[in-house]
């Protein structure tokens, strides 16, 4: 993937990281319960497992093709290397969210 295209993706990834920071703050403040996100951990784990299948699915690609300009779609989702990048990036981000939300404070401490 060209570095110019990666540069455009960086802004998208940074925006998503901001969303995760907000989600993390809501969880730490005990506010996720206010929005009744029952079984969020299980839903997040399930999503992480299903990501490769979702991204490779023709219906997902067809739906994305409706919203993306043809040139963008062809450079990204129609490209197998981009699909690998997308799966890896999203899985990594969602795993980071899960780690931050469900890690105990004891796991963060350094013990000698």
Buried (B, 14 or more C-beta within 10 A) or exposed (E): EEEEBEEEBEEEBEEBEEEBEEBBEBBEEEEBEEEEBEEBEEEBBEBBEEBBEEBEEEEEBEEBBEEBEEEBBEBBBBBEEBBEBBBEBBBEBBEEBBEBBEEEEEEEEEEE
